Amino acid sequence: MSDGHFNRQLLPKNELTAGIRAGKAQMRVKAENAFASTLTAFYPDITAEQREQMLRHFKEQLA
């Protein structure tokens, strides 16, 4: 008979899902920073308001 711990050993630990969420958050921040630097490189003369609108739209698209 099983001692009740067999199935728990087959499941991934909770740290795995926490690590995946942390990795996704890091990649999201990297994507936002890359987009911001791309805006600066290709559109240096846009206003701060236009830049914020574009960044907000990009962040909405990531969600």
N, CA, C and O atoms as a GROMACS GRO file, in nm:
protein
  252
    1MET      N    1   0.083  -0.119   0.000
    1MET     CA    2   0.000   0.000   0.000
    1MET      C    3   0.088   0.126   0.000
    1MET      O    4   0.200   0.126   0.050
    2SER      N    5   0.034   0.228  -0.055
    2SER     CA    6   0.105   0.354  -0.060
    2SER      C    7   0.101   0.422   0.076
    2SER      O    8   0.004   0.409   0.151
    3ASP      N    9   0.205   0.494   0.106
    3ASP     CA   10   0.209   0.565   0.234
    3ASP      C   11   0.149   0.706   0.224
    3ASP      O   12   0.154   0.781   0.321
    4GLY      N   13   0.094   0.741   0.110
    4GLY     CA   14   0.030   0.870   0.093
    4GLY      C   15   0.122   0.979   0.041
    4GLY      O   16   0.075   1.089   0.009
    5HIS      N   17   0.249   0.952   0.031
    5HIS     CA   18   0.344   1.053  -0.015
    5HIS      C   19   0.386   1.030  -0.160
    5HIS      O   20   0.459   1.112  -0.216
    6PHE      N   21   0.343   0.924  -0.218
    6PHE     CA   22   0.386   0.890  -0.354
    6PHE      C   23   0.343   0.998  -0.453
    6PHE      O   24   0.425   1.044  -0.533
    7ASN      N   25   0.218   1.038  -0.450
    7ASN     CA   26   0.170   1.136  -0.546
    7ASN      C   27   0.232   1.273  -0.525
    7ASN      O   28   0.254   1.346  -0.622
    8ARG      N   29   0.260   1.310  -0.403
    8ARG     CA   30   0.321   1.440  -0.377
    8ARG      C   31   0.461   1.447  -0.435
    8ARG      O   32   0.505   1.555  -0.473
    9GLN      N   33   0.529   1.338  -0.441
    9GLN     CA   34   0.665   1.338  -0.495
    9GLN      C   35   0.666   1.356  -0.646
    9GLN      O   36   0.765   1.402  -0.702
   10LEU      N   37   0.557   1.322  -0.712
   10LEU     CA   38   0.552   1.335  -0.857
   10LEU      C   39   0.518   1.478  -0.901
   10LEU      O   40   0.547   1.516  -1.014
   11LEU      N   41   0.457   1.555  -0.813
   11LEU     CA   42   0.416   1.690  -0.849
   11LEU      C   43   0.534   1.786  -0.838
   11LEU      O   44   0.621   1.768  -0.753
   12PRO      N   45   0.536   1.889  -0.923
   12PRO     CA   46   0.643   1.988  -0.909
   12PRO      C   47   0.623   2.068  -0.781
   12PRO      O   48   0.511   2.084  -0.733
   13LYS      N   49   0.731   2.117  -0.727
   13LYS     CA   50   0.724   2.196  -0.605
   13LYS      C   51   0.669   2.335  -0.637
   13LYS      O   52   0.672   2.378  -0.752
   14ASN      N   53   0.619   2.402  -0.537
   14ASN     CA   54   0.562   2.536  -0.555
   14ASN      C   55   0.667   2.637  -0.599
   14ASN      O   56   0.633   2.737  -0.662
   15GLU      N   57   0.792   2.612  -0.566
   15GLU     CA   58   0.896   2.706  -0.607
   15GLU      C   59   0.906   2.715  -0.759
   15GLU      O   60   0.946   2.818  -0.813
   16LEU      N   61   0.870   2.609  -0.827
   16LEU     CA   62   0.875   2.609  -0.973
   16LEU      C   63   0.779   2.712  -1.030
   16LEU      O   64   0.818   2.792  -1.115
   17THR      N   65   0.656   2.712  -0.984
   17THR     CA   66   0.559   2.809  -1.036
   17THR      C   67   0.595   2.950  -0.994
   17THR      O   68   0.574   3.044  -1.070
   18ALA      N   69   0.650   2.966  -0.873
   18ALA     CA   70   0.693   3.099  -0.830
   18ALA      C   71   0.809   3.147  -0.917
   18ALA      O   72   0.818   3.265  -0.951
   19GLY      N   73   0.898   3.056  -0.952
   19GLY     CA   74   1.010   3.091  -1.037
   19GLY      C   75   0.966   3.130  -1.177
   19GLY      O   76   1.022   3.221  -1.237
   20ILE      N   77   0.866   3.062  -1.228
   20ILE     CA   78   0.814   3.096  -1.361
   20ILE      C   79   0.751   3.235  -1.358
   20ILE      O   80   0.773   3.314  -1.450
   21ARG      N   81   0.673   3.264  -1.254
   21ARG     CA   82   0.612   3.397  -1.243
   21ARG      C   83   0.719   3.505  -1.232
   21ARG      O   84   0.707   3.612  -1.292
   22ALA      N   85   0.822   3.478  -1.154
   22ALA     CA   86   0.931   3.576  -1.139
   22ALA      C   87   1.002   3.598  -1.272
   22ALA      O   88   1.037   3.711  -1.306
   23GLY      N   89   1.025   3.491  -1.347
   23GLY     CA   90   1.088   3.502  -1.478
   23GLY      C   91   1.004   3.582  -1.575
   23GLY      O   92   1.056   3.663  -1.652
   24LYS      N   93   0.873   3.560  -1.573
   24LYS     CA   94   0.783   3.636  -1.660
   24LYS      C   95   0.785   3.784  -1.624
   24LYS      O   96   0.784   3.871  -1.712
   25ALA      N   97   0.788   3.813  -1.494
   25ALA     CA   98   0.793   3.953  -1.451
   25ALA      C   99   0.923   4.019  -1.496
   25ALA      O  100   0.922   4.135  -1.539
   26GLN      N  101   1.033   3.947  -1.486
   26GLN     CA  102   1.162   4.002  -1.531
   26GLN      C  103   1.160   4.027  -1.682
   26GLN      O  104   1.209   4.131  -1.728
   27MET      N  105   1.105   3.935  -1.757
   27MET     CA  106   1.100   3.953  -1.903
   27MET      C  107   1.007   4.068  -1.941
   27MET      O  108   1.032   4.139  -2.039
   28ARG      N  109   0.901   4.087  -1.864
   28ARG     CA  110   0.810   4.200  -1.891
   28ARG      C  111   0.883   4.332  -1.871
   28ARG      O  112   0.871   4.423  -1.953
   29VAL      N  113   0.959   4.343  -1.762
   29VAL     CA  114   1.035   4.465  -1.735
   29VAL      C  115   1.138   4.487  -1.845
   29VAL      O  116   1.158   4.600  -1.890
   30LYS      N  117   1.205   4.381  -1.889
   30LYS     CA  118   1.304   4.394  -1.997
   30LYS      C  119   1.237   4.441  -2.126
   30LYS      O  120   1.292   4.524  -2.198
   31ALA      N  121   1.119   4.388  -2.155
   31ALA     CA  122   1.047   4.427  -2.277
   31ALA      C  123   1.006   4.574  -2.270
   31ALA      O  124   1.018   4.646  -2.368
   32GLU      N  125   0.957   4.617  -2.154
   32GLU     CA  126   0.918   4.757  -2.139
   32GLU      C  127   1.038   4.850  -2.153
   32GLU      O  128   1.028   4.954  -2.217
   33ASN      N  129   1.151   4.812  -2.093
   33ASN     CA  130   1.272   4.894  -2.106
   33ASN      C  131   1.324   4.896  -2.249
   33ASN      O  132   1.370   5.000  -2.297
   34ALA      N  133   1.316   4.783  -2.318
   34ALA     CA  134   1.361   4.777  -2.458
   34ALA      C  135   1.273   4.865  -2.546
   34ALA      O  136   1.323   4.933  -2.635
   35PHE      N  137   1.143   4.863  -2.521
   35PHE     CA  138   1.053   4.946  -2.601
   35PHE      C  139   1.079   5.094  -2.573
   35PHE      O  140   1.078   5.176  -2.666
   36ALA      N  141   1.102   5.129  -2.447
   36ALA     CA  142   1.130   5.268  -2.412
   36ALA      C  143   1.259   5.316  -2.479
   36ALA      O  144   1.265   5.428  -2.530
   37SER      N  145   1.361   5.232  -2.481
   37SER     CA  146   1.486   5.273  -2.545
   37SER      C  147   1.471   5.279  -2.697
   37SER      O  148   1.534   5.362  -2.762
   38THR      N  149   1.387   5.193  -2.753
   38THR     CA  150   1.360   5.198  -2.896
   38THR      C  151   1.288   5.327  -2.933
   38THR      O  152   1.318   5.389  -3.035
   39LEU      N  153   1.193   5.367  -2.849
   39LEU     CA  154   1.124   5.495  -2.874
   39LEU      C  155   1.224   5.610  -2.873
   39LEU      O  156   1.218   5.698  -2.959
   40THR      N  157   1.314   5.609  -2.778
   40THR     CA  158   1.414   5.716  -2.768
   40THR      C  159   1.506   5.717  -2.889
   40THR      O  160   1.542   5.823  -2.939
   41ALA      N  161   1.544   5.598  -2.936
   41ALA     CA  162   1.638   5.589  -3.048
   41ALA      C  163   1.574   5.631  -3.180
   41ALA      O  164   1.636   5.702  -3.259
   42PHE      N  165   1.451   5.587  -3.205
   42PHE     CA  166   1.390   5.611  -3.335
   42PHE      C  167   1.302   5.736  -3.339
   42PHE      O  168   1.278   5.792  -3.447
   43TYR      N  169   1.255   5.780  -3.224
   43TYR     CA  170   1.169   5.899  -3.219
   43TYR      C  171   1.220   5.995  -3.110
   43TYR      O  172   1.153   6.013  -3.008
   44PRO      N  173   1.336   6.055  -3.131
   44PRO     CA  174   1.391   6.142  -3.026
   44PRO      C  175   1.314   6.272  -3.005
   44PRO      O  176   1.328   6.336  -2.900
   45ASP      N  177   1.233   6.311  -3.102
   45ASP     CA  178   1.165   6.440  -3.092
   45ASP      C  179   1.018   6.429  -3.050
   45ASP      O  180   0.945   6.528  -3.062
   46ILE      N  181   0.972   6.315  -3.002
   46ILE     CA  182   0.833   6.306  -2.958
   46ILE      C  183   0.819   6.371  -2.820
   46ILE      O  184   0.916   6.380  -2.744
   47THR      N  185   0.700   6.416  -2.791
   47THR     CA  186   0.676   6.480  -2.662
   47THR      C  187   0.665   6.374  -2.553
   47THR      O  188   0.647   6.255  -2.580
   48ALA      N  189   0.677   6.419  -2.431
   48ALA     CA  190   0.668   6.328  -2.316
   48ALA      C  191   0.529   6.264  -2.310
   48ALA      O  192   0.516   6.147  -2.272
   49GLU      N  193   0.427   6.339  -2.346
   49GLU     CA  194   0.290   6.286  -2.344
   49GLU      C  195   0.273   6.175  -2.448
   49GLU      O  196   0.212   6.072  -2.419
   50GLN      N  197   0.326   6.196  -2.568
   50GLN     CA  198   0.318   6.092  -2.671
   50GLN      C  199   0.395   5.968  -2.629
   50GLN      O  200   0.349   5.855  -2.650
   51ARG      N  201   0.511   5.988  -2.569
   51ARG     CA  202   0.592   5.876  -2.522
   51ARG      C  203   0.516   5.795  -2.417
   51ARG      O  204   0.514   5.672  -2.423
   52GLU      N  205   0.454   5.864  -2.322
   52GLU     CA  206   0.378   5.795  -2.217
   52GLU      C  207   0.258   5.720  -2.275
   52GLU      O  208   0.226   5.610  -2.230
   53GLN      N  209   0.192   5.779  -2.375
   53GLN     CA  210   0.080   5.710  -2.440
   53GLN      C  211   0.126   5.583  -2.508
   53GLN      O  212   0.061   5.479  -2.498
   54MET      N  213   0.239   5.591  -2.579
   54MET     CA  214   0.292   5.472  -2.647
   54MET      C  215   0.333   5.365  -2.546
   54MET      O  216   0.306   5.247  -2.567
   55LEU      N  217   0.400   5.406  -2.438
   55LEU     CA  218   0.440   5.310  -2.336
   55LEU      C  219   0.318   5.246  -2.269
   55LEU      O  220   0.317   5.125  -2.244
   56ARG      N  221   0.217   5.326  -2.240
   56ARG     CA  222   0.095   5.273  -2.179
   56ARG      C  223   0.027   5.172  -2.272
   56ARG      O  224  -0.018   5.066  -2.228
   57HIS      N  225   0.021   5.206  -2.401
   57HIS     CA  226  -0.039   5.114  -2.498
   57HIS      C  227   0.041   4.984  -2.506
   57HIS      O  228  -0.017   4.875  -2.513
   58PHE      N  229   0.173   4.994  -2.506
   58PHE     CA  230   0.258   4.874  -2.512
   58PHE      C  231   0.236   4.787  -2.389
   58PHE      O  232   0.226   4.665  -2.402
   59LYS      N  233   0.228   4.848  -2.272
   59LYS     CA  234   0.206   4.773  -2.148
   59LYS      C  235   0.069   4.704  -2.149
   59LYS      O  236   0.056   4.592  -2.099
   60GLU      N  237  -0.030   4.769  -2.205
   60GLU     CA  238  -0.162   4.707  -2.217
   60GLU      C  239  -0.158   4.586  -2.310
   60GLU      O  240  -0.225   4.486  -2.286
   61GLN      N  241  -0.078   4.596  -2.415
   61GLN     CA  242  -0.067   4.485  -2.509
   61GLN      C  243   0.004   4.366  -2.446
   61GLN      O  244  -0.023   4.251  -2.484
   62LEU      N  245   0.093   4.390  -2.352
   62LEU     CA  246   0.162   4.280  -2.283
   62LEU      C  247   0.072   4.207  -2.185
   62LEU      O  248   0.092   4.088  -2.158
   63ALA      N  249  -0.027   4.276  -2.133
   63ALA     CA  250  -0.114   4.216  -2.031
   63ALA      C  251  -0.204   4.109  -2.086
   63ALA      O  252  -0.283   4.050  -2.012
   0.00000   0.00000   0.00000
